[in-house]
């Protein structure tokens, strides 16, 4: 049973909607700039990737807005767009035929901070009753399910950056387990003081003073990454079921997946990222030579970039495959980042183009990567996406062009055309 992506909904720092995001990504347009959602002047990190021009009331019922965190408002909108793109009307499916599998790094940070401030300043009577669920890391899946009447299986992953791929892999398992359609992917948003402070202790955020150069994965001047918000929600279906109902798009097949976990730093054992890449290829039944592009995790931290480059070289050879990290234009979106990379990989397959790692004008030669720094027009049949979460989580996923539908048996076709009995 083949699981394919039939719908994509994107909200990213460099574009509202799939096509706007994709056009700007191919043009190298960055969505990274000064933080505007709060006064960041006293923080060491002052730049981020903010989703521009999004007003929740333009996309959602007014009653939902005070109940939900910005993360959930973005996720609900992306899910609406993905289902519309897939032409999947829940009313056309059986009651339990549509499921949900999403990922989130933490939950509704901004909503939670606001209500905690109300508690400290004004007392418990001023804390919203919606705090009971708006902060929860599982809330996106629940709200997507409620809004669209999706009563099939539900799954939530909490694995930071790697979670976006883990959620889609779970969706594939659900489709193989006879759930015809699953809404999946990830959207995160925690650009508030509480959310930023929570990320500072890891020492990986860039404190650069120029948004154009503060986040440069695989560059000689790499100094860390920048945070961001947004992500992608996808519709994953059984291929034959999607064809039977006349789905307008089959963006690609979710062909392979593998996750691994790095050993503790002081054990002396090697990292397990290369094993994840090999496992995803094996799951897809292909060898490394079949891959046309690798969407890298691109931490922007020299030692982490080197470890990823070594894993890629171990599997593909030095300079053995085109590598790109378009998140240089959005920042790292926590769980939403890998889902957005997956959406971009599917669009690469559709349009035959690899987007650039924008802002990197001088790739560091020691990494041994064929780093794409300008849009490269090539046929893309197979893409591999890498994601690494904080603490040692690794995930890799292979997507490939959907094969043409198998021809119907001649007699069956004749019967359908009225030429037989």
C-alpha positions as CSV (number, residue, x, y, z in Angstrom):
1,X,0.0,0.0,0.0
2,X,1.5,3.3,-1.1
3,X,1.1,6.5,0.9
4,X,1.1,9.7,-1.2
5,X,0.8,13.4,-0.4
6,X,-2.3,15.0,-2.1
7,X,-2.5,18.3,-0.3
8,X,-0.1,20.9,1.1
9,X,-0.8,23.9,3.3
10,X,2.1,26.3,4.2
11,X,2.5,29.3,6.4
12,X,6.1,30.4,6.5
13,X,8.1,33.5,7.3
14,X,8.7,34.1,3.6
15,X,5.2,33.3,2.4
16,X,1.5,32.8,3.2
17,X,0.3,29.9,1.2
18,X,2.2,27.2,-0.7
19,X,2.8,29.0,-4.0
20,X,3.8,32.3,-2.4
21,X,6.3,30.4,-0.1
22,X,7.6,28.4,-3.0
23,X,8.1,31.4,-5.4
24,X,9.9,33.4,-2.7
25,X,12.0,30.5,-1.7
26,X,13.2,29.9,-5.3
27,X,14.0,33.6,-5.6
28,X,16.0,33.4,-2.4
29,X,13.7,35.9,-0.5
30,X,14.3,35.6,3.2
31,X,11.6,36.0,5.9
32,X,14.1,36.7,8.6
33,X,14.1,40.1,10.2
34,X,13.9,41.9,13.5
35,X,11.5,40.4,16.1
36,X,8.3,42.5,16.2
37,X,6.0,40.3,18.2
38,X,7.6,41.7,21.4
39,X,10.4,44.1,22.4
40,X,13.5,42.0,22.0
41,X,16.0,44.8,22.4
42,X,17.2,43.5,25.8
43,X,17.7,39.9,24.5
44,X,20.9,38.6,22.9
45,X,18.9,37.2,20.0
46,X,16.9,40.0,18.1
47,X,16.1,38.3,14.8
48,X,13.7,35.6,13.8
49,X,11.4,34.3,11.1
50,X,7.9,35.7,11.7
51,X,4.9,34.7,9.5
52,X,4.0,38.0,8.0
53,X,0.5,39.5,7.5
54,X,-1.4,36.7,9.3
55,X,-4.5,37.8,11.0
56,X,-6.4,34.9,12.6
57,X,-9.8,36.5,12.2
58,X,-9.3,36.6,8.4
59,X,-9.1,32.8,8.3
60,X,-10.9,31.4,11.3
61,X,-14.3,31.8,13.0
62,X,-14.2,34.6,15.6
63,X,-15.2,32.3,18.4
64,X,-12.0,30.2,17.9
65,X,-9.5,33.1,18.2
66,X,-9.7,33.8,21.9
67,X,-9.5,30.0,22.6
68,X,-6.3,29.3,20.7
69,X,-2.6,30.1,20.7
70,X,-1.1,31.6,17.5
71,X,0.5,28.2,16.9
72,X,-2.9,26.6,16.6
73,X,-4.3,29.4,14.5
74,X,-1.6,28.9,12.0
75,X,-2.0,25.1,12.1
76,X,-5.8,25.3,11.6
77,X,-5.4,27.6,8.6
78,X,-2.7,25.4,7.1
79,X,-5.0,22.3,7.5
80,X,-7.8,24.2,5.8
81,X,-5.6,25.0,2.9
82,X,-4.2,21.4,2.7
83,X,-7.6,19.8,2.6
84,X,-8.8,22.4,0.0
85,X,-5.7,21.6,-2.1
86,X,-6.4,17.9,-1.9
87,X,-10.1,18.5,-2.7
88,X,-10.9,16.3,0.3
89,X,-14.3,17.1,1.7
90,X,-14.8,15.3,5.1
91,X,-18.4,14.9,4.2
92,X,-17.4,12.6,1.3
93,X,-15.6,10.2,3.6
94,X,-16.8,7.6,6.1
95,X,-17.2,8.7,9.7
96,X,-13.9,7.2,10.9
97,X,-12.0,7.4,7.6
98,X,-9.9,10.5,8.2
99,X,-7.3,10.7,10.9
100,X,-4.7,13.3,12.3
101,X,-1.0,12.9,13.1
102,X,0.9,16.1,14.0
103,X,4.0,17.1,15.9
104,X,4.8,20.1,18.1
105,X,7.9,21.0,20.1
106,X,6.2,22.3,23.2
107,X,2.7,23.8,22.8
108,X,1.0,27.2,23.0
109,X,3.8,29.2,24.7
110,X,2.5,32.6,23.9
111,X,-1.0,31.9,25.2
112,X,0.5,30.3,28.3
113,X,2.8,33.2,29.0
114,X,-0.1,35.7,28.8
115,X,-2.3,33.7,31.2
116,X,0.6,33.3,33.7
117,X,1.1,37.0,33.6
118,X,-2.6,37.5,34.3
119,X,-2.2,35.1,37.3
120,X,0.7,36.9,38.7
121,X,-0.7,40.4,38.2
122,X,-4.4,40.0,38.7
123,X,-5.1,36.7,40.3
124,X,-6.6,33.4,39.4
125,X,-10.1,34.8,38.5
126,X,-8.4,36.5,35.5
127,X,-6.9,33.3,34.0
128,X,-8.8,32.2,30.9
129,X,-10.5,28.8,31.1
130,X,-9.1,28.1,27.6
131,X,-5.6,27.9,29.2
132,X,-6.6,24.3,30.2
133,X,-5.9,23.2,26.6
134,X,-4.5,26.1,24.6
135,X,-1.0,25.5,26.0
136,X,-1.1,21.7,25.4
137,X,1.4,20.2,22.9
138,X,-1.4,18.0,21.5
139,X,-3.8,20.9,20.9
140,X,-3.2,21.3,17.2
141,X,-4.2,17.8,16.4
142,X,-7.3,18.1,18.6
143,X,-8.4,21.4,17.1
144,X,-7.8,20.2,13.5
145,X,-9.9,17.1,14.3
146,X,-12.8,19.0,15.9
147,X,-12.9,21.8,13.2
148,X,-13.1,19.3,10.3
149,X,-15.0,16.4,12.0
150,X,-12.1,13.9,11.7
151,X,-13.0,11.1,13.9
152,X,-10.4,8.5,12.8
153,X,-7.1,7.6,14.6
154,X,-5.1,10.5,16.1
155,X,-1.4,10.7,17.0
156,X,0.8,13.4,18.4
157,X,4.7,13.5,18.4
158,X,6.8,15.7,20.6
159,X,10.3,15.7,19.2
160,X,11.3,19.2,18.3
161,X,12.8,19.5,14.8
162,X,12.7,15.8,14.0
163,X,9.0,15.6,15.0
164,X,7.8,17.0,11.7
165,X,9.1,13.9,9.9
166,X,8.1,11.5,12.7
167,X,4.4,12.7,12.4
168,X,4.3,12.1,8.6
169,X,5.9,8.7,9.1
170,X,3.1,7.9,11.6
171,X,0.6,9.1,9.0
172,X,2.0,6.6,6.6
173,X,1.6,3.8,9.2
174,X,-2.0,4.9,9.7
175,X,-2.7,4.8,5.9
176,X,-1.2,1.4,5.7
177,X,-3.4,0.4,8.6
178,X,-6.5,1.1,6.5
179,X,-7.2,4.8,7.4
180,X,-7.8,6.2,3.9
181,X,-6.7,9.8,4.7
182,X,-4.6,11.5,7.4
183,X,-4.0,15.2,8.0
184,X,-0.4,15.4,9.1
185,X,2.7,17.6,9.5
186,X,3.6,20.3,12.0
187,X,3.3,23.9,12.8
188,X,5.1,25.7,15.7
189,X,5.1,29.2,17.0
190,X,6.8,30.3,20.2
191,X,8.1,33.8,19.4
192,X,7.4,35.3,22.8
193,X,9.8,36.1,25.7
194,X,9.0,32.8,27.4
195,X,9.6,30.8,24.2
196,X,12.9,32.6,23.3
197,X,14.3,32.3,26.8
198,X,13.6,28.6,26.8
199,X,15.9,28.2,23.8
200,X,18.8,30.4,24.9
201,X,20.4,27.9,27.3
202,X,21.3,25.5,24.5
203,X,23.8,28.0,23.2
204,X,22.8,27.3,19.6
205,X,21.0,30.6,18.8
206,X,22.8,33.2,16.7
207,X,23.5,36.6,18.3
208,X,24.6,38.1,15.0
209,X,23.7,41.7,14.3
210,X,22.8,41.4,10.7
211,X,19.7,39.3,9.7
212,X,21.2,38.6,6.3
213,X,24.2,36.7,7.8
214,X,23.1,35.7,11.3
215,X,22.0,32.2,10.2
216,X,24.3,30.6,7.5
217,X,24.3,26.8,7.6
218,X,27.5,25.2,6.2
219,X,29.1,28.6,5.8
220,X,32.6,29.6,6.9
221,X,31.0,32.2,9.1
222,X,28.3,30.1,10.7
223,X,27.5,31.2,14.2
224,X,24.3,29.5,15.1
225,X,20.7,29.5,13.9
226,X,17.7,31.8,14.3
227,X,14.3,30.8,15.6
228,X,11.1,31.0,13.5
229,X,7.4,30.1,13.4
230,X,5.2,28.4,10.9
231,X,5.4,25.0,9.1
232,X,3.4,22.8,6.8
233,X,0.3,20.6,7.1
234,X,0.0,17.8,4.5
235,X,-2.7,15.4,3.4
236,X,-1.5,11.8,3.1
237,X,-3.6,9.2,1.4
238,X,-3.5,5.7,0.1
239,X,-2.5,6.1,-3.6
240,X,-5.2,3.9,-5.1
241,X,-7.9,5.5,-2.9
242,X,-6.7,9.0,-3.9
243,X,-6.8,8.1,-7.6
244,X,-10.3,6.6,-7.3
245,X,-11.7,9.7,-5.8
246,X,-10.0,11.9,-8.4
247,X,-7.5,13.8,-6.1
248,X,-6.2,16.7,-8.2
249,X,-2.6,16.3,-7.1
250,X,-0.3,13.4,-6.3
251,X,2.8,15.4,-5.2
252,X,4.8,12.4,-4.3
253,X,5.1,9.1,-2.4
254,X,6.3,8.9,1.2
255,X,8.7,6.0,0.2
256,X,11.1,5.6,3.2
257,X,11.7,6.6,6.7
258,X,14.0,5.9,9.6
259,X,14.7,7.4,13.0
260,X,17.7,6.9,15.3
261,X,19.0,8.3,18.6
262,X,22.5,9.4,19.2
263,X,24.4,7.9,22.2
264,X,25.2,10.1,25.2
265,X,28.1,12.5,24.4
266,X,30.6,10.9,26.8
267,X,30.1,7.2,25.8
268,X,32.6,7.5,22.9
269,X,30.1,5.8,20.6
270,X,29.6,7.5,17.2
271,X,26.5,9.5,16.3
272,X,23.6,7.6,14.5
273,X,22.6,10.2,11.8
274,X,24.2,8.2,8.9
275,X,22.3,5.1,10.1
276,X,19.1,7.1,9.8
277,X,19.9,8.0,6.2
278,X,20.8,4.4,5.3
279,X,17.7,3.2,7.0
280,X,15.4,5.5,5.1
281,X,17.0,4.5,1.8
282,X,16.6,0.8,2.7
283,X,13.0,1.4,3.6
284,X,12.4,3.0,0.2
285,X,14.2,0.1,-1.5
286,X,16.7,2.4,-3.3
287,X,20.4,3.0,-3.1
288,X,22.1,6.4,-2.6
289,X,22.7,6.9,-6.3
290,X,19.0,7.3,-6.9
291,X,18.7,10.4,-4.7
292,X,18.6,13.7,-6.6
293,X,18.7,16.1,-3.7
294,X,19.2,16.1,0.1
295,X,17.3,18.7,2.2
296,X,19.8,19.1,5.1
297,X,19.0,19.9,8.7
298,X,21.5,22.8,8.6
299,X,22.0,23.6,12.3
300,X,24.2,26.6,11.5
301,X,26.5,25.5,14.4
302,X,29.9,24.5,13.0
303,X,30.4,21.3,14.9
304,X,26.8,20.2,14.2
305,X,27.1,21.1,10.5
306,X,30.3,19.1,10.3
307,X,28.7,16.1,11.9
308,X,25.8,16.3,9.4
309,X,28.2,16.8,6.4
310,X,30.2,13.7,7.5
311,X,27.0,11.6,7.7
312,X,26.0,12.8,4.2
313,X,29.5,12.0,2.9
314,X,29.5,8.6,4.5
315,X,26.3,7.7,2.6
316,X,26.7,9.7,-0.7
317,X,30.4,10.5,-0.9
318,X,32.0,13.9,-0.7
319,X,30.2,16.3,-3.1
320,X,28.2,13.3,-4.1
321,X,24.7,14.8,-4.2
322,X,23.2,18.3,-4.3
323,X,22.4,19.6,-0.8
324,X,20.2,22.5,0.2
325,X,19.0,24.1,3.4
326,X,16.2,26.6,2.5
327,X,15.5,27.1,6.2
328,X,18.2,29.7,6.0
329,X,15.3,31.9,4.7
330,X,12.9,31.0,7.5
331,X,14.9,30.2,10.6
332,X,14.4,26.9,12.4
333,X,10.7,26.3,13.0
334,X,11.1,23.5,15.6
335,X,8.7,20.7,14.6
336,X,7.4,22.8,11.7
337,X,10.8,23.0,10.1
338,X,11.1,19.5,8.9
339,X,7.4,19.5,7.7
340,X,8.2,22.6,5.7
341,X,11.3,21.0,4.2
342,X,9.2,18.0,3.2
343,X,6.7,20.3,1.4
344,X,9.6,22.0,-0.4
345,X,11.0,18.6,-1.4
346,X,7.7,17.6,-2.9
347,X,7.5,20.9,-4.8
348,X,11.0,20.2,-6.1
349,X,9.8,17.0,-7.6
350,X,6.7,18.7,-9.1
351,X,8.7,21.6,-10.7
352,X,12.1,20.2,-11.3
353,X,14.1,22.7,-9.3
354,X,16.2,22.7,-6.1
355,X,15.8,25.9,-4.0
356,X,18.9,27.6,-2.7
357,X,20.5,27.9,0.7
358,X,20.1,31.6,0.5
359,X,22.5,34.0,2.2
360,X,25.4,31.6,2.0
361,X,27.9,33.1,-0.5
362,X,30.9,31.2,0.8
363,X,30.3,27.6,1.7
364,X,33.0,26.1,3.9
365,X,35.0,23.7,1.7
366,X,35.9,21.5,4.6
367,X,32.3,20.2,4.7
368,X,32.7,18.6,1.2
369,X,29.1,19.4,0.2
370,X,27.7,20.3,-3.2
371,X,25.7,23.1,-1.5
372,X,23.1,24.7,-3.7
373,X,23.3,28.5,-3.3
374,X,21.2,29.5,-6.3
375,X,18.0,27.8,-7.7
376,X,19.2,24.8,-9.7
377,X,16.9,23.5,-12.4
378,X,17.2,19.7,-12.6
379,X,14.8,16.8,-12.8
380,X,14.1,15.7,-9.3
381,X,12.7,12.2,-8.9
382,X,13.8,11.4,-5.4
383,X,14.5,13.6,-2.4
384,X,15.8,12.8,1.1
385,X,15.0,15.1,4.0
386,X,17.1,15.2,7.2
387,X,15.9,16.4,10.6
388,X,17.7,16.5,13.9
389,X,16.0,17.4,17.2
390,X,17.8,18.7,20.3
391,X,19.1,15.9,22.5
392,X,20.0,13.4,19.8
393,X,16.8,12.7,17.8
394,X,17.5,11.9,14.2
395,X,15.0,11.4,11.4
396,X,15.3,10.9,7.6
397,X,12.6,10.6,5.0
398,X,12.6,9.7,1.3
399,X,9.9,11.0,-1.0
400,X,9.7,10.2,-4.7
401,X,7.7,11.0,-7.8
402,X,4.5,8.9,-7.9
403,X,4.6,6.2,-10.5
404,X,1.8,6.3,-13.2
405,X,-1.4,4.5,-12.3
406,X,-1.4,0.8,-13.3
407,X,-3.5,0.2,-16.4
408,X,-6.8,-1.4,-15.9
409,X,-7.3,-5.0,-17.2
410,X,-8.5,-4.9,-20.8
411,X,-11.8,-6.7,-20.1
412,X,-12.6,-4.5,-17.1
413,X,-12.0,-1.4,-19.2
414,X,-14.2,-2.8,-22.0
415,X,-17.1,-3.4,-19.5
416,X,-16.8,0.2,-18.2
417,X,-17.0,1.5,-21.8
418,X,-20.1,-0.6,-22.6
419,X,-18.2,-3.0,-24.9
420,X,-18.7,-6.1,-22.8
421,X,-21.2,-7.6,-20.5
